[in-house]
Amino acid sequence: MSAPKVAALGGGHGLSVSLQALRRITDQLVAVVTVADNGGSSGRLRRELGGLPPGDLRMALAALCGDDPLGRQWAEVLQSRFHSSGPLDGHAIGNLLIGGIWQQVDAVPGLDLVAGLLNVQGRVLPMSLEPLTIEADVIGVDPQHPDEESVVTGQHEVAVTRGKVVAVRLLPNNPKACPETIASLQNADFIVLGPGSWFTSVLPHLLVPELADALVTSPARRILTLNIEPDDETKGVGAAQHLEILAEHAPGLRFDTVIADLSFGAGDRHLQTYAEVLGAELVIADLRRRDGSARHDPERLAAVFRQVMGC
């Protein structure tokens, strides 16, 4: 059986662990990455150079570096950061490499150039070719007014807000999707969405109109991977509520499979019902890392992907 063609959508650490699992199954892999980061090294480069924030793209490239010693060394170099008393302090080396290449070539050819240099197994694409901003409706930002709704702007600001996020939007509100990304979804056998920060890494893909349409119309089978437990953005939100939030942001989207960790999914009696509403079979498995941390174990996640994909 030939390796399945898989498009994996997300951002940050969630997409990274999904790619680490999927690369154990196939080399026909495309990572579709959010481009709304405005914090840290990415945010600084975005403000200074303009263009796309490179951080989440860098993490995806590192996750797909070759398994040989040189490939893993390159992955470490990409992720490492400068330590200095000057303006380079805190910058990821990979961010500067990508940003420098983008001074010479366009975004997608530049990412392909970096991928070739690193012997990446698969391809890394942005979800849009324009840098985006996340705007959220948040309840309880001001502890003196816990029931008041406020607007919080910026991915970093939304991720760390003390309030309860109830909805997100993108600015501009009708961004164009990357054409190569749309083609990858139409050509995929499987599309994997999540895990990741729900409001700032997962849902943004559903807010790019062309991308949302491609997710609905693609002939691929669709897989949704839930987090191990709620993150800072969804504190106090149960597994079934994660599906409800997703459905509110993308009413027409259906899935074939929803994957949940044993500790998160098995304790939510409504999860099965919500999965069925999305048209999905619910698969619950032990996916947590063996050290007990709230992160997916790539090998365990890969085993579930193999089961779901039949490979």
Secondary structure, 3 states (H helix, E strand, C coil): CCCCCEEEEECHHHHHHHHHHHCCCCCCEEEEECCCCCCHHHHHHHHHHCCCCCHHHHHHHHHCCCCCHHHHHHHHHHHCECCCCCCCCCCEHHHHHHHHHHCCCCHHHHHHHHHHHHCCCCEEEECECCCCEEEEEEECCCCCCCCCEEEEECHHHHHHCCCEEEEEEEECCCCCECHHHHHHHHHCCEEEECCCCHHHHHHHHHHCHHHHHHHHHCCCEEEEECCCCCCHHHCCCCHHHHHHHHHHHCCCCCCCEEEEEHHHHCCCCCHHHHHHHCCCEEEEECCECCCCCCCECHHHHHHHHHHHHCC
